[in-house]
Amino acid sequence: MRTHVYFTMPAPRSRRRLLAGTAAALTMSLVLGLMLASAAVAKGPVTHRVSAGGPDACVAFGFEHPGCDGNYSLVAVEYADGTVTGQYTDRFANGSGFHAVIDCLVVDGNDAWVSGVITQGSFTFPDGEVFDLTGLFFDSRVRDNGTSANDPPDQIGLSLLTEEQFPCTNQFDHELLDAPEGQVVVR
């Protein structure tokens, strides 16, 4: 079955109405486009950006090589309107680990606190039992100690995983562990 679409040219008088209608539609499209574009940038400029990554801080636990327990990475961005976005991943040597969404960031000098909710993950106990971490909240801290080889190593904090939300604005005094093969940037 074939479908036909026919177009006819409007009469001269109707052409002006068609042009006026087309101009109005284009103007409305432009206005809507500008509104959507301004909504997309409503967050404003970036006020803080924090990133951390590398092998875990196993040297702090007496192991010779960093990364004995996997690796971690996080990126958090705070915009001028206070909105925070970010991701945090921590992988353990036994295949366990988690991925989380960061929704809170506090920067104070070269220290940063982040928190959010785990979107996927599990922890495997030594006896083989697996615990689902999905839906738990996390809170952690990192410290940027510089970029020179003469600076002390950057530091990462243990992640506190809880069923109750503790926003990073509480700025818990997490114990910080040296991450000599990792990199933390707090801006």
Secondary structure, 3 states (H helix, E strand, C coil): CCCCCCCCCCCHHHHHHHHHHHHHHHHHHHHHHHHHHHHHCCCCCEEEEEEEEEECCHHHHCCCCCCCCCEEEEEEEEECCCCEEEEEEEECCCCCEEEEEEEEEEEECCEEEEEEEEEEEEEECCCCCEEECCCCEEEEEEECCCCCCCCCCCEEECCEEECCCCCHHHCCCCCEEECCCCEEEEC
